[in-house]
Amino acid sequence: MANTIAELVFIPAPGLGHIMSTVEIAKLLVNREQRLSITVLVIKPPLMSLASVSDIESLANTTLDRVSFVELPQDETPPTPNLKHPMISLDEFIGRHCEHVRNVVADMVGRPGSNRVVAGFVIDMFCTSMIDVANEFNVPTYVFFTSGAGFLGFEMHMLSLCDDHNQDLVELTNSDAMIRVPSFANPVPTNVIPLLMKTKGVEFVMRLFRNMRKAKAIIVNTYLELETHAIESLSCDSSGPVVYPVGPLLNLEDGAGKRLDEDVKRWLDGQPPSSVVFLCFGSTGSFEEVQVKEIAYALERSGHRFLWSLRRPPLEETGFGKLRDYEDPRVVLPEGFMERTAEIGKVIGWAPQVDIGVAILSCWGW
């Protein structure tokens, strides 16, 4: 038994940012423990809309010591639009891969003469339907939460209000109330709460976090010095799983192959130190036109220098459509915005965050 290797099964969500952060934590773990190996099960989105074929193949062919990649069979079922919220379509799509995961893990368990023992699942925050599969193999599940501790605490508090106090969350989040959240140092107005929480899509969010409570622990891409209050509040909450901050997990490569435009680099180099706010909402983050205009008004009125990665929403109603850059962002921005802010800001498409190296406002991603 001295040569036994513990094998962890990692299941990231089918978004490039989620997959890349999973790779980073996998590398961190195997570098710290020689008796550990990891198999990453890669879910390929319909028509490869969230991550390109080349991105997936590049990951699958990556050579990492004791980290291997298995591409699950492509799900060819056409995504069905969900009238409550597109993210529910994503949840249903991931759930259809449970049988594929079950088959892969059964093969791992049944390998004759192998010194590797499946020790647990590490699943993405959007893959909580896989907890039941882990239970079938009598192994624990750990949730890898790619957002921060503050947001985790917020959603857990919303779940408590819903389940323990019978609070109607749609009614609450559409009110004018100030909400006290244990993981936030100060009360927050409801108008800053994510739109998903203000619609029937909140049922999907609560189901995710309800499932997370079944996990043995939640691993968060953050660190104590950054989110001291949030992490301490989660540590004092005995109603949920243990929370482990493991960040910062950084991918310092070339931004999935795209380099920062030289004109943008020169513009950034010409700004005073620590003066530019970078707005980037992840590889799948986009906004409706009315929201884009509100962000633009706020930027202009603030007078701060900014660099804004603005992306078009997917055309499909299923939530799987690929985000693209605007050919001309003026079509969604307030009239004259780019001319009035030409001296203090730039609106660009997708850009590698590491190359930019300034303050980041980020929703789901790094």
Residue pairs with C-beta under 8 A, 6 or more apart in sequence:
3 115
4 35
4 115
4 116
4 117
5 35
5 36
5 37
5 66
5 115
5 116
5 117
6 35
6 36
6 37
6 116
6 117
6 119
7 36
7 37
7 38
7 39
7 108
7 116
7 117
7 118
7 119
8 29
8 36
8 37
8 38
8 39
8 119
8 120
8 121
8 122
9 38
9 39
9 41
9 101
9 104
9 105
9 108
9 118
9 120
9 121
9 122
9 134
10 22
10 26
10 38
10 39
10 40
10 41
10 121
10 122
10 123
10 144
11 40
11 41
11 43
11 101
11 121
11 122
11 123
11 124
11 127
11 130
12 18
12 19
12 21
12 22
12 40
12 42
12 43
12 124
12 127
12 144
13 19
13 43
13 90
13 94
13 124
13 125
13 126
13 127
14 42
14 43
14 44
14 45
14 50
14 51
14 93
14 94
15 45
15 50
15 51
15 282
15 283
15 284
15 364
16 50
16 51
16 55
16 256
16 283
17 146
17 282
17 283
17 284
17 364
17 365
17 366
18 124
18 126
18 146
18 364
19 40
19 42
19 51
19 55
19 56
19 59
20 251
20 256
20 366
21 144
21 146
21 221
21 249
21 251
21 365
21 366
22 40
22 122
22 124
22 144
23 40
23 59
23 62
23 64
23 67
23 251
24 249
24 250
24 251
25 122
25 144
25 219
25 221
25 246
25 249
26 38
26 40
26 64
26 67
27 64
27 67
28 246
28 249
29 36
29 38
30 36
30 37
30 38
30 64
30 65
30 66
30 67
36 66
37 66
37 67
37 68
37 116
38 66
38 67
38 68
39 67
39 68
39 69
39 70
39 104
39 108
40 59
40 67
40 68
40 69
40 70
41 70
41 72
41 100
41 101
41 104
42 56
42 59
42 60
42 69
42 70
42 71
42 72
43 72
43 94
43 97
43 127
44 51
44 56
44 71
44 72
44 74
44 75
45 51
45 93
45 320
46 75
46 76
46 77
46 78
46 79
46 93
46 318
46 320
47 320
48 56
49 314
49 316
49 320
49 321
49 322
50 283
50 284
50 320
50 322
55 256
56 71
59 69
60 69
60 70
60 71
61 69
62 69
70 104
72 97
72 100
72 101
72 104
73 100
75 93
75 96
75 97
77 93
77 96
79 89
79 93
79 316
79 318
79 319
79 320
80 89
80 92
80 318
81 89
81 316
81 317
81 318
82 88
82 89
82 92
82 318
82 319
84 199
84 200
84 201
84 203
84 204
85 196
85 199
85 200
85 201
85 204
85 319
86 317
86 318
86 319
86 320
87 196
87 201
87 204
87 319
88 201
88 204
88 319
89 318
89 319
89 320
90 126
90 319
90 320
91 126
91 129
91 204
91 207
91 208
93 320
94 126
94 127
94 129
94 130
95 129
98 129
98 130
98 132
98 133
101 130
101 133
102 133
102 136
105 118
105 133
105 137
108 116
108 118
109 118
109 137
118 137
118 139
119 139
120 134
120 139
120 140
120 141
120 142
120 216
121 130
121 131
121 133
121 134
121 139
121 140
121 141
121 142
122 141
122 142
122 143
122 144
122 219
123 130
123 131
123 134
123 141
123 142
123 143
123 144
123 215
124 143
124 144
124 146
125 143
125 144
125 145
125 146
125 147
125 208
125 212
126 208
128 143
128 207
128 208
128 211
128 212
128 214
128 215
129 211
130 141
131 141
131 211
131 214
131 215
134 140
134 141
135 141
140 215
140 216
141 214
141 215
141 216
142 215
142 216
142 217
142 218
142 219
143 212
143 215
143 217
143 218
143 219
143 241
144 219
144 221
145 152
145 212
145 218
145 219
145 220
145 221
146 221
146 364
146 365
147 220
147 221
147 363
147 364
148 220
148 221
148 222
148 226
148 227
148 230
149 183
149 220
149 222
149 227
149 230
149 231
149 234
149 243
149 245
150 183
150 184
150 227
150 230
152 183
152 218
152 220
152 230
152 234
152 243
153 181
153 182
153 183
153 184
153 230
153 233
153 234
153 237
154 181
154 183
154 184
155 205
155 209
156 183
156 209
156 234
156 237
156 240
157 181
157 182
157 183
158 169
158 197
158 202
158 205
158 206
158 209
159 206
159 209
159 210
159 213
160 239
161 167
161 169
161 172
162 169
162 206
163 206
163 210
169 197
169 202
169 206
170 198
170 199
170 200
170 202
172 179
172 190
173 190
173 193
173 197
173 198
173 202
174 190
174 198
175 190
176 189
176 190
177 189
177 190
178 187
178 188
178 189
178 190
179 187
179 188
179 189
179 190
179 193
180 187
181 187
181 188
182 233
182 237
183 229
183 230
183 233
183 234
184 229
184 230
185 229
195 291
196 202
196 204
196 205
197 205
212 218
212 240
212 241
213 239
213 240
213 241
215 241
216 241
216 242
217 241
217 242
217 243
217 244
218 240
218 241
218 242
218 243
218 244
219 244
219 246
220 231
220 243
220 244
220 245
220 246
220 247
221 246
221 247
221 248
221 249
222 230
222 231
222 245
222 247
222 248
223 245
223 247
223 248
224 231
224 245
226 247
226 248
227 245
231 243
231 245
234 240
234 243
235 243
249 366
250 354
250 366
251 354
251 366
252 354
253 354
254 352
254 355
255 351
255 352
255 353
255 354
255 355
256 352
258 350
258 351
258 352
259 352
259 355
260 351
260 352
260 355
260 356
261 348
261 351
264 307
264 346
264 348
264 351
265 355
267 346
268 276
268 307
268 356
268 358
271 305
274 358
274 359
275 304
275 305
276 305
276 306
276 307
276 358
276 359
277 304
277 305
277 306
277 307
277 358
277 359
277 361
278 306
278 307
278 308
278 309
278 353
278 356
278 358
278 359
278 360
278 361
279 295
279 299
279 306
279 307
279 308
279 309
279 361
280 309
280 351
280 353
280 360
280 361
280 362
280 365
281 287
281 309
281 311
281 361
281 362
281 363
281 364
281 365
282 362
282 363
282 364
282 365
283 323
283 350
283 365
284 323
284 364
285 311
285 323
285 363
285 364
285 365
286 311
286 312
286 313
286 314
286 323
287 295
287 313
288 313
289 332
292 310
292 332
292 333
293 332
293 333
293 334
295 308
296 333
296 334
296 337
297 334
299 306
299 308
299 341
299 345
300 334
300 337
300 340
300 341
303 344
304 344
305 344
305 345
306 341
306 344
306 345
306 346
307 345
307 346
307 348
307 351
307 356
307 358
308 345
308 346
308 347
308 348
309 348
309 349
309 350
309 351
310 325
310 326
310 329
310 332
310 347
310 348
310 349
311 323
311 324
311 325
311 326
311 349
311 350
312 323
312 324
312 325
312 326
313 321
313 323
314 320
314 321
314 322
314 323
315 321
323 350
325 348
325 349
325 350
326 332
326 349
329 338
329 347
330 337
330 338
333 347
338 347
353 360
353 362
353 365
353 366
360 366
